């Protein structure tokens, strides 16, 4: 469901999130959006950066990380 578009940013730094995106992200009544500055772009994250971090860590392969994902040298780093 990739989409793209453009938005104007006001002199105060405000911009509008498209209605279709607000509906899909469950933000019809407002809510939290996180942002990550990637240098030459900005990534918007529904639910905030903390939610993204929690979801990423919950799905992490901790056993694989402990063993270096099959690389013994990496396991000791």
Secondary structure, 3 states (H helix, E strand, C coil): CCCCCCCCCCCCCCCCCCHHHHHHCCCCCCCCEEEEECCCCEEEEECCHHHHHHHHHHCCCHHHHHCHHHCHHHHCC
